Amino acid sequence: MLEVVFLLLGFIIIIKSSDILVDCATSLAIRCKVPKMLIALTIVAFGTCAPEVAISFQSVASNNGTVAFANVVGSCIVNTFLIIGLAALIRPIRVKHATIKKELPILLIITTGFVVLMLDSVFNPLTSNTFSRADGIILILLFCMFVYYIVQLLKKKDDDAEQMKPTYTNIPLILLLLVGSIICITLSSDVIVDNAVSLAEKLNVSEKVITMVLIVIGTSLPEMVMTITSARKKEFDMAIGNIIGTNIFNICIVLGLPIVIYGDLVLESFNLADIITVFLTSFLLYIFARSEREVSKKEGIIMLLIFISYYICLIVG
């Protein structure tokens, strides 16, 4: 009974904190006259992927490659197919021309690079799939490309910001609420995951289901609530920018940085289906966004069906 109470409390905190985070991030962009996409790609994305960072460093340090890669691969799949799918189902997500031309191609390049680095056995059948320190360095270099784009975006002023009224006007208050909401989101997601795992164990649910469903989806709750809240408020730059930024942070920093620090990892539990699905996350998001400059409800349903199919194969297999 206690787990259920903490689960409900965790969900209440994470939903309210995400609501404040969206308003603060939007207000900060308006007050600083910078594109909302910049805030979404950086502060919001890095803030909401904090649980994944903690899990990845802990697992790579203990030489647990399966957990580290399940964390990143699962998060990319959940972030795109489940979260964007749900958000598009609630309200079609309009995508700006600049996002289709710049941000989404950057995500596609980084995801493709990640996928290629995971295919050691395809290029050389005598070797096992290993993610080396050199692979980690390549991911960091790809992240530097993203940082260069962020610096260029920082120089751009948003003229539309002058015509918009921010929810919060005081910069110190905005920053305080922004940091506070990110901390609350991270802590409440920990509470949700811990109590969900405890509840699942008491109900005798398998460890594999706990890891791939509760942990991966649980640590993606900040992104989920943030993106759906943004879509509901018609803050589409925040919605899609959060996912683009989070997936880039997940691949390059959450995985790349600890591998550069701690060394090589062997990929034992990952097959071609996992790798193809990860590639499809950025490829289909780019195709769907480019079609009519929006991710429609129909495309959201397709994403959700891919997510459900993948997870059924994962659990049954």
DRENMINU-995815 format. One record per residue (C-alpha): residue in three letters; x negated, y negated, z. Coordinates in Angstrom, 3 decimals. Layout:
BEGIN
{aa:ALA, xx:X, yy:Y, zz:Z} $
...
END
This chain:
BEGIN
{aa:MET, xx:0.000, yy:0.000, zz:0.000} $
{aa:LEU, xx:-2.896, yy:-2.350, zz:0.840} $
{aa:GLU, xx:-4.386, yy:-1.885, zz:-2.665} $
{aa:VAL, xx:-1.076, yy:-2.926, zz:-4.256} $
{aa:VAL, xx:-0.926, yy:-6.083, zz:-2.101} $
{aa:PHE, xx:-4.514, yy:-7.055, zz:-3.028} $
{aa:LEU, xx:-3.809, yy:-6.309, zz:-6.706} $
{aa:LEU, xx:-0.806, yy:-8.658, zz:-6.700} $
{aa:LEU, xx:-2.761, yy:-11.324, zz:-4.794} $
{aa:GLY, xx:-5.655, yy:-11.000, zz:-7.259} $
{aa:PHE, xx:-3.345, yy:-11.438, zz:-10.247} $
{aa:ILE, xx:-1.692, yy:-14.526, zz:-8.713} $
{aa:ILE, xx:-5.101, yy:-16.156, zz:-8.063} $
{aa:ILE, xx:-6.524, yy:-15.312, zz:-11.501} $
{aa:ILE, xx:-3.453, yy:-16.631, zz:-13.353} $
{aa:LYS, xx:-3.370, yy:-19.914, zz:-11.415} $
{aa:SER, xx:-7.164, yy:-20.354, zz:-11.653} $
{aa:SER, xx:-7.073, yy:-19.779, zz:-15.415} $
{aa:ASP, xx:-4.328, yy:-22.375, zz:-15.741} $
{aa:ILE, xx:-6.535, yy:-24.920, zz:-13.920} $
{aa:LEU, xx:-9.582, yy:-23.858, zz:-15.967} $
{aa:VAL, xx:-7.791, yy:-24.545, zz:-19.270} $
{aa:ASP, xx:-6.611, yy:-27.987, zz:-18.082} $
{aa:CYS, xx:-10.082, yy:-28.873, zz:-16.723} $
{aa:ALA, xx:-11.916, yy:-27.713, zz:-19.833} $
{aa:THR, xx:-9.504, yy:-29.642, zz:-22.064} $
{aa:SER, xx:-9.748, yy:-32.738, zz:-19.857} $
{aa:LEU, xx:-13.560, yy:-32.562, zz:-19.897} $
{aa:ALA, xx:-13.605, yy:-32.374, zz:-23.712} $
{aa:ILE, xx:-11.241, yy:-35.362, zz:-23.983} $
{aa:ARG, xx:-13.112, yy:-37.466, zz:-21.411} $
{aa:CYS, xx:-16.517, yy:-36.725, zz:-22.997} $
{aa:LYS, xx:-15.075, yy:-37.086, zz:-26.521} $
{aa:VAL, xx:-16.594, yy:-33.791, zz:-27.627} $
{aa:PRO, xx:-14.821, yy:-30.994, zz:-29.557} $
{aa:LYS, xx:-12.794, yy:-28.641, zz:-27.354} $
{aa:MET, xx:-14.446, yy:-25.778, zz:-29.223} $
{aa:LEU, xx:-17.790, yy:-26.839, zz:-27.696} $
{aa:ILE, xx:-16.421, yy:-26.502, zz:-24.148} $
{aa:ALA, xx:-14.740, yy:-23.186, zz:-25.015} $
{aa:LEU, xx:-17.901, yy:-21.738, zz:-26.597} $
{aa:THR, xx:-20.127, yy:-22.682, zz:-23.663} $
{aa:ILE, xx:-18.763, yy:-23.460, zz:-20.171} $
{aa:VAL, xx:-15.543, yy:-21.451, zz:-20.441} $
{aa:ALA, xx:-17.077, yy:-18.497, zz:-22.309} $
{aa:PHE, xx:-20.041, yy:-18.172, zz:-19.963} $
{aa:GLY, xx:-17.836, yy:-18.665, zz:-16.903} $
{aa:THR, xx:-15.310, yy:-15.974, zz:-17.862} $
{aa:CYS, xx:-17.983, yy:-13.370, zz:-18.746} $
{aa:ALA, xx:-19.595, yy:-13.626, zz:-15.287} $
{aa:PRO, xx:-18.286, yy:-10.163, zz:-14.171} $
{aa:GLU, xx:-19.868, yy:-8.511, zz:-17.241} $
{aa:VAL, xx:-23.213, yy:-10.220, zz:-16.518} $
{aa:ALA, xx:-23.316, yy:-8.793, zz:-12.978} $
{aa:ILE, xx:-22.383, yy:-5.254, zz:-14.109} $
{aa:SER, xx:-24.865, yy:-5.256, zz:-17.008} $
{aa:PHE, xx:-27.891, yy:-6.388, zz:-14.979} $
{aa:GLN, xx:-27.093, yy:-3.876, zz:-12.243} $
{aa:SER, xx:-26.657, yy:-0.960, zz:-14.683} $
{aa:VAL, xx:-29.729, yy:-1.770, zz:-16.856} $
{aa:ALA, xx:-31.879, yy:-2.193, zz:-13.727} $
{aa:SER, xx:-30.811, yy:1.307, zz:-12.607} $
{aa:ASN, xx:-31.473, yy:2.683, zz:-16.139} $
{aa:ASN, xx:-27.787, yy:3.472, zz:-16.709} $
{aa:GLY, xx:-27.461, yy:2.853, zz:-20.450} $
{aa:THR, xx:-23.944, yy:4.264, zz:-20.709} $
{aa:VAL, xx:-22.438, yy:1.769, zz:-18.270} $
{aa:ALA, xx:-24.373, yy:-1.158, zz:-19.780} $
{aa:PHE, xx:-23.260, yy:-0.420, zz:-23.336} $
{aa:ALA, xx:-19.705, yy:0.594, zz:-22.374} $
{aa:ASN, xx:-19.489, yy:-2.770, zz:-20.625} $
{aa:VAL, xx:-20.476, yy:-4.737, zz:-23.762} $
{aa:VAL, xx:-18.935, yy:-2.539, zz:-26.476} $
{aa:GLY, xx:-15.699, yy:-2.154, zz:-24.506} $
{aa:SER, xx:-15.533, yy:-5.884, zz:-23.723} $
{aa:CYS, xx:-15.927, yy:-6.882, zz:-27.397} $
{aa:ILE, xx:-13.153, yy:-4.456, zz:-28.406} $
{aa:VAL, xx:-10.845, yy:-5.522, zz:-25.561} $
{aa:ASN, xx:-11.543, yy:-9.247, zz:-26.060} $
{aa:THR, xx:-10.688, yy:-9.154, zz:-29.757} $
{aa:PHE, xx:-8.137, yy:-6.423, zz:-30.365} $
{aa:LEU, xx:-6.265, yy:-6.527, zz:-27.034} $
{aa:ILE, xx:-6.596, yy:-10.146, zz:-25.926} $
{aa:ILE, xx:-6.385, yy:-11.946, zz:-29.296} $
{aa:GLY, xx:-3.728, yy:-9.420, zz:-30.319} $
{aa:LEU, xx:-1.583, yy:-10.205, zz:-27.262} $
{aa:ALA, xx:-2.146, yy:-13.964, zz:-27.599} $
{aa:ALA, xx:-1.150, yy:-13.892, zz:-31.301} $
{aa:LEU, xx:1.947, yy:-11.879, zz:-30.394} $
{aa:ILE, xx:2.998, yy:-14.600, zz:-27.942} $
{aa:ARG, xx:2.153, yy:-17.447, zz:-30.329} $
{aa:PRO, xx:0.360, yy:-17.283, zz:-33.719} $
{aa:ILE, xx:-3.142, yy:-18.713, zz:-33.240} $
{aa:ARG, xx:-3.997, yy:-21.513, zz:-35.657} $
{aa:VAL, xx:-7.666, yy:-21.566, zz:-36.642} $
{aa:LYS, xx:-9.464, yy:-24.698, zz:-37.827} $
{aa:HIS, xx:-11.406, yy:-24.732, zz:-41.109} $
{aa:ALA, xx:-14.651, yy:-25.447, zz:-39.199} $
{aa:THR, xx:-14.127, yy:-22.312, zz:-37.081} $
{aa:ILE, xx:-13.629, yy:-20.150, zz:-40.187} $
{aa:LYS, xx:-16.634, yy:-21.731, zz:-41.889} $
{aa:LYS, xx:-19.063, yy:-21.808, zz:-38.935} $
{aa:GLU, xx:-18.177, yy:-20.161, zz:-35.591} $
{aa:LEU, xx:-16.630, yy:-16.936, zz:-36.937} $
{aa:PRO, xx:-19.478, yy:-16.283, zz:-39.439} $
{aa:ILE, xx:-22.006, yy:-16.743, zz:-36.596} $
{aa:LEU, xx:-20.096, yy:-14.148, zz:-34.538} $
{aa:LEU, xx:-19.979, yy:-11.814, zz:-37.577} $
{aa:ILE, xx:-23.757, yy:-12.141, zz:-38.154} $
{aa:ILE, xx:-24.534, yy:-11.450, zz:-34.465} $
{aa:THR, xx:-22.122, yy:-8.482, zz:-34.270} $
{aa:THR, xx:-23.507, yy:-7.014, zz:-37.519} $
{aa:GLY, xx:-27.067, yy:-7.379, zz:-36.177} $
{aa:PHE, xx:-26.017, yy:-5.626, zz:-32.957} $
{aa:VAL, xx:-24.374, yy:-2.772, zz:-34.896} $
{aa:VAL, xx:-27.446, yy:-2.269, zz:-37.121} $
{aa:LEU, xx:-29.698, yy:-2.127, zz:-34.040} $
{aa:MET, xx:-27.494, yy:0.665, zz:-32.642} $
{aa:LEU, xx:-27.941, yy:2.873, zz:-35.752} $
{aa:ASP, xx:-31.450, yy:4.292, zz:-35.183} $
{aa:SER, xx:-30.373, yy:7.893, zz:-35.908} $
{aa:VAL, xx:-28.717, yy:6.883, zz:-39.203} $
{aa:PHE, xx:-31.970, yy:5.375, zz:-40.540} $
{aa:ASN, xx:-34.080, yy:8.166, zz:-39.040} $
{aa:PRO, xx:-32.180, yy:11.416, zz:-38.186} $
{aa:LEU, xx:-35.144, yy:12.687, zz:-36.133} $
{aa:THR, xx:-34.786, yy:9.898, zz:-33.568} $
{aa:SER, xx:-32.088, yy:9.285, zz:-30.960} $
{aa:ASN, xx:-30.219, yy:5.997, zz:-30.757} $
{aa:THR, xx:-32.385, yy:3.836, zz:-28.491} $
{aa:PHE, xx:-32.064, yy:0.166, zz:-27.683} $
{aa:SER, xx:-35.605, yy:-1.109, zz:-27.232} $
{aa:ARG, xx:-37.092, yy:-4.280, zz:-25.787} $
{aa:ALA, xx:-37.752, yy:-5.384, zz:-29.400} $
{aa:ASP, xx:-34.016, yy:-4.990, zz:-30.130} $
{aa:GLY, xx:-33.276, yy:-7.125, zz:-27.096} $
{aa:ILE, xx:-35.648, yy:-9.822, zz:-28.372} $
{aa:ILE, xx:-33.831, yy:-9.809, zz:-31.746} $
{aa:LEU, xx:-30.535, yy:-10.404, zz:-29.896} $
{aa:ILE, xx:-32.096, yy:-13.296, zz:-27.975} $
{aa:LEU, xx:-33.322, yy:-14.801, zz:-31.271} $
{aa:LEU, xx:-29.805, yy:-14.475, zz:-32.704} $
{aa:PHE, xx:-28.552, yy:-16.263, zz:-29.592} $
{aa:CYS, xx:-31.046, yy:-19.072, zz:-30.311} $
{aa:MET, xx:-29.295, yy:-19.509, zz:-33.681} $
{aa:PHE, xx:-26.024, yy:-19.919, zz:-31.774} $
{aa:VAL, xx:-27.653, yy:-22.418, zz:-29.394} $
{aa:TYR, xx:-28.909, yy:-24.444, zz:-32.381} $
{aa:TYR, xx:-25.330, yy:-24.627, zz:-33.666} $
{aa:ILE, xx:-24.113, yy:-25.690, zz:-30.190} $
{aa:VAL, xx:-26.688, yy:-28.534, zz:-30.157} $
{aa:GLN, xx:-25.399, yy:-29.712, zz:-33.559} $
{aa:LEU, xx:-21.826, yy:-29.522, zz:-32.257} $
{aa:LEU, xx:-22.853, yy:-31.562, zz:-29.204} $
{aa:LYS, xx:-23.834, yy:-34.458, zz:-31.476} $
{aa:LYS, xx:-20.368, yy:-34.515, zz:-32.996} $
{aa:LYS, xx:-17.761, yy:-36.759, zz:-31.383} $
{aa:ASP, xx:-14.069, yy:-35.898, zz:-31.413} $
{aa:ASP, xx:-12.192, yy:-39.016, zz:-32.587} $
{aa:ASP, xx:-8.819, yy:-37.407, zz:-31.797} $
{aa:ALA, xx:-9.781, yy:-37.343, zz:-28.097} $
{aa:GLU, xx:-9.051, yy:-41.073, zz:-27.781} $
{aa:GLN, xx:-5.374, yy:-40.473, zz:-28.583} $
{aa:MET, xx:-4.972, yy:-37.638, zz:-26.069} $
{aa:LYS, xx:-4.249, yy:-37.904, zz:-22.350} $
{aa:PRO, xx:-6.284, yy:-35.566, zz:-20.104} $
{aa:THR, xx:-4.614, yy:-33.758, zz:-17.196} $
{aa:TYR, xx:-7.509, yy:-34.854, zz:-14.969} $
{aa:THR, xx:-9.412, yy:-38.120, zz:-15.447} $
{aa:ASN, xx:-12.074, yy:-38.057, zz:-12.728} $
{aa:ILE, xx:-15.239, yy:-36.344, zz:-14.068} $
{aa:PRO, xx:-16.606, yy:-35.188, zz:-10.646} $
{aa:LEU, xx:-13.150, yy:-33.741, zz:-9.802} $
{aa:ILE, xx:-12.978, yy:-32.008, zz:-13.199} $
{aa:LEU, xx:-16.418, yy:-30.428, zz:-12.690} $
{aa:LEU, xx:-15.521, yy:-29.394, zz:-9.120} $
{aa:LEU, xx:-12.252, yy:-27.779, zz:-10.237} $
{aa:LEU, xx:-13.989, yy:-26.203, zz:-13.235} $
{aa:VAL, xx:-16.662, yy:-24.512, zz:-11.086} $
{aa:GLY, xx:-14.081, yy:-23.624, zz:-8.407} $
{aa:SER, xx:-11.683, yy:-22.032, zz:-10.908} $
{aa:ILE, xx:-14.500, yy:-19.981, zz:-12.512} $
{aa:ILE, xx:-15.562, yy:-18.738, zz:-9.050} $
{aa:CYS, xx:-11.934, yy:-17.875, zz:-8.175} $
{aa:ILE, xx:-11.492, yy:-16.063, zz:-11.513} $
{aa:THR, xx:-14.681, yy:-14.037, zz:-10.989} $
{aa:LEU, xx:-13.877, yy:-13.134, zz:-7.361} $
{aa:SER, xx:-10.221, yy:-12.299, zz:-8.079} $
{aa:SER, xx:-11.232, yy:-10.096, zz:-11.046} $
{aa:ASP, xx:-13.581, yy:-8.228, zz:-8.655} $
{aa:VAL, xx:-10.701, yy:-7.775, zz:-6.207} $
{aa:ILE, xx:-8.435, yy:-6.489, zz:-9.002} $
{aa:VAL, xx:-11.045, yy:-4.030, zz:-10.337} $
{aa:ASP, xx:-12.067, yy:-2.734, zz:-6.886} $
{aa:ASN, xx:-8.490, yy:-2.126, zz:-5.759} $
{aa:ALA, xx:-7.444, yy:-0.670, zz:-9.122} $
{aa:VAL, xx:-10.346, yy:1.818, zz:-8.919} $
{aa:SER, xx:-9.463, yy:2.674, zz:-5.313} $
{aa:LEU, xx:-5.817, yy:3.211, zz:-6.271} $
{aa:ALA, xx:-6.778, yy:5.346, zz:-9.289} $
{aa:GLU, xx:-9.051, yy:7.538, zz:-7.152} $
{aa:LYS, xx:-6.248, yy:8.115, zz:-4.651} $
{aa:LEU, xx:-3.997, yy:9.132, zz:-7.570} $
{aa:ASN, xx:-6.728, yy:11.528, zz:-8.826} $
{aa:VAL, xx:-7.302, yy:9.754, zz:-12.142} $
{aa:SER, xx:-10.515, yy:10.858, zz:-13.918} $
{aa:GLU, xx:-13.754, yy:8.869, zz:-13.595} $
{aa:LYS, xx:-13.936, yy:8.374, zz:-17.387} $
{aa:VAL, xx:-10.488, yy:6.761, zz:-17.458} $
{aa:ILE, xx:-11.393, yy:4.596, zz:-14.470} $
{aa:THR, xx:-14.588, yy:3.347, zz:-16.141} $
{aa:MET, xx:-13.323, yy:2.724, zz:-19.679} $
{aa:VAL, xx:-9.844, yy:1.470, zz:-18.797} $
{aa:LEU, xx:-9.964, yy:-0.137, zz:-15.369} $
{aa:ILE, xx:-13.542, yy:-1.472, zz:-15.285} $
{aa:VAL, xx:-13.836, yy:-2.701, zz:-18.878} $
{aa:ILE, xx:-10.309, yy:-4.098, zz:-19.085} $
{aa:GLY, xx:-10.538, yy:-5.291, zz:-15.478} $
{aa:THR, xx:-13.688, yy:-7.346, zz:-16.081} $
{aa:SER, xx:-12.030, yy:-8.806, zz:-19.207} $
{aa:LEU, xx:-9.093, yy:-10.145, zz:-17.184} $
{aa:PRO, xx:-10.606, yy:-13.676, zz:-16.969} $
{aa:GLU, xx:-10.822, yy:-13.852, zz:-20.781} $
{aa:MET, xx:-7.358, yy:-12.327, zz:-21.141} $
{aa:VAL, xx:-5.545, yy:-14.763, zz:-18.864} $
{aa:MET, xx:-7.611, yy:-17.711, zz:-20.140} $
{aa:THR, xx:-6.899, yy:-16.930, zz:-23.827} $
{aa:ILE, xx:-3.188, yy:-16.187, zz:-23.367} $
{aa:THR, xx:-2.786, yy:-19.335, zz:-21.212} $
{aa:SER, xx:-4.555, yy:-21.411, zz:-23.895} $
{aa:ALA, xx:-2.371, yy:-19.964, zz:-26.678} $
{aa:ARG, xx:0.777, yy:-20.624, zz:-24.644} $
{aa:LYS, xx:-0.331, yy:-24.266, zz:-24.185} $
{aa:LYS, xx:-1.177, yy:-24.520, zz:-27.931} $
{aa:GLU, xx:-4.850, yy:-25.076, zz:-27.058} $
{aa:PHE, xx:-5.924, yy:-22.834, zz:-29.934} $
{aa:ASP, xx:-9.574, yy:-23.987, zz:-29.963} $
{aa:MET, xx:-9.839, yy:-22.924, zz:-26.326} $
{aa:ALA, xx:-8.129, yy:-19.593, zz:-27.053} $
{aa:ILE, xx:-10.261, yy:-18.437, zz:-29.971} $
{aa:GLY, xx:-13.408, yy:-20.322, zz:-28.889} $
{aa:ASN, xx:-13.369, yy:-18.519, zz:-25.541} $
{aa:ILE, xx:-13.366, yy:-15.109, zz:-27.280} $
{aa:ILE, xx:-16.018, yy:-16.062, zz:-29.872} $
{aa:GLY, xx:-18.304, yy:-17.482, zz:-27.172} $
{aa:THR, xx:-17.718, yy:-14.599, zz:-24.764} $
{aa:ASN, xx:-18.467, yy:-11.921, zz:-27.389} $
{aa:ILE, xx:-21.677, yy:-13.739, zz:-28.389} $
{aa:PHE, xx:-22.725, yy:-14.067, zz:-24.718} $
{aa:ASN, xx:-21.858, yy:-10.387, zz:-24.131} $
{aa:ILE, xx:-23.967, yy:-9.097, zz:-27.029} $
{aa:CYS, xx:-26.945, yy:-11.444, zz:-26.793} $
{aa:ILE, xx:-27.257, yy:-12.306, zz:-23.093} $
{aa:VAL, xx:-25.253, yy:-9.747, zz:-21.091} $
{aa:LEU, xx:-26.983, yy:-6.904, zz:-22.975} $
{aa:GLY, xx:-30.030, yy:-8.428, zz:-24.678} $
{aa:LEU, xx:-31.517, yy:-10.276, zz:-21.689} $
{aa:PRO, xx:-31.581, yy:-7.399, zz:-19.140} $
{aa:ILE, xx:-33.058, yy:-5.050, zz:-21.791} $
{aa:VAL, xx:-35.824, yy:-7.583, zz:-22.516} $
{aa:ILE, xx:-36.499, yy:-7.763, zz:-18.759} $
{aa:TYR, xx:-36.149, yy:-4.078, zz:-17.774} $
{aa:GLY, xx:-37.052, yy:-2.195, zz:-20.992} $
{aa:ASP, xx:-35.624, yy:0.473, zz:-23.346} $
{aa:LEU, xx:-32.277, yy:2.271, zz:-22.956} $
{aa:VAL, xx:-31.125, yy:5.493, zz:-24.655} $
{aa:LEU, xx:-27.611, yy:5.468, zz:-26.125} $
{aa:GLU, xx:-26.318, yy:8.938, zz:-25.283} $
{aa:SER, xx:-22.540, yy:8.573, zz:-25.221} $
{aa:PHE, xx:-21.937, yy:6.367, zz:-28.250} $
{aa:ASN, xx:-20.896, yy:7.620, zz:-31.675} $
{aa:LEU, xx:-20.203, yy:6.122, zz:-35.088} $
{aa:ALA, xx:-16.531, yy:5.472, zz:-34.206} $
{aa:ASP, xx:-17.563, yy:3.156, zz:-31.340} $
{aa:ILE, xx:-20.052, yy:1.314, zz:-33.558} $
{aa:ILE, xx:-17.582, yy:0.881, zz:-36.457} $
{aa:THR, xx:-14.886, yy:-0.384, zz:-34.056} $
{aa:VAL, xx:-17.282, yy:-2.993, zz:-32.634} $
{aa:PHE, xx:-18.104, yy:-4.185, zz:-36.167} $
{aa:LEU, xx:-14.380, yy:-4.409, zz:-37.002} $
{aa:THR, xx:-13.794, yy:-6.766, zz:-34.055} $
{aa:SER, xx:-15.592, yy:-9.676, zz:-35.719} $
{aa:PHE, xx:-14.953, yy:-8.612, zz:-39.338} $
{aa:LEU, xx:-11.147, yy:-8.370, zz:-38.995} $
{aa:LEU, xx:-10.959, yy:-11.507, zz:-36.844} $
{aa:TYR, xx:-12.764, yy:-13.385, zz:-39.636} $
{aa:ILE, xx:-10.539, yy:-11.872, zz:-42.376} $
{aa:PHE, xx:-7.301, yy:-12.528, zz:-40.467} $
{aa:ALA, xx:-8.281, yy:-16.102, zz:-39.553} $
{aa:ARG, xx:-9.347, yy:-16.847, zz:-43.132} $
{aa:SER, xx:-6.147, yy:-15.515, zz:-44.739} $
{aa:GLU, xx:-3.765, yy:-18.317, zz:-43.720} $
{aa:ARG, xx:-5.937, yy:-20.207, zz:-41.205} $
{aa:GLU, xx:-4.122, yy:-18.459, zz:-38.386} $
{aa:VAL, xx:-3.935, yy:-15.095, zz:-36.657} $
{aa:SER, xx:-0.262, yy:-14.257, zz:-37.167} $
{aa:LYS, xx:2.044, yy:-12.095, zz:-35.041} $
{aa:LYS, xx:1.823, yy:-9.321, zz:-37.661} $
{aa:GLU, xx:-1.989, yy:-9.428, zz:-37.513} $
{aa:GLY, xx:-1.772, yy:-9.450, zz:-33.717} $
{aa:ILE, xx:0.256, yy:-6.221, zz:-33.893} $
{aa:ILE, xx:-2.378, yy:-4.666, zz:-36.203} $
{aa:MET, xx:-5.083, yy:-5.580, zz:-33.665} $
{aa:LEU, xx:-3.086, yy:-4.049, zz:-30.812} $
{aa:LEU, xx:-2.486, yy:-0.846, zz:-32.816} $
{aa:ILE, xx:-6.234, yy:-0.524, zz:-33.505} $
{aa:PHE, xx:-6.914, yy:-1.057, zz:-29.790} $
{aa:ILE, xx:-4.334, yy:1.572, zz:-28.751} $
{aa:SER, xx:-5.622, yy:4.079, zz:-31.358} $
{aa:TYR, xx:-9.225, yy:3.586, zz:-30.265} $
{aa:TYR, xx:-8.410, yy:4.051, zz:-26.589} $
{aa:ILE, xx:-6.275, yy:7.143, zz:-27.241} $
{aa:CYS, xx:-9.201, yy:8.714, zz:-29.164} $
{aa:LEU, xx:-11.589, yy:7.634, zz:-26.395} $
{aa:ILE, xx:-9.538, yy:9.155, zz:-23.569} $
{aa:VAL, xx:-8.434, yy:12.311, zz:-25.423} $
{aa:GLY, xx:-11.906, yy:12.868, zz:-26.927} $
END
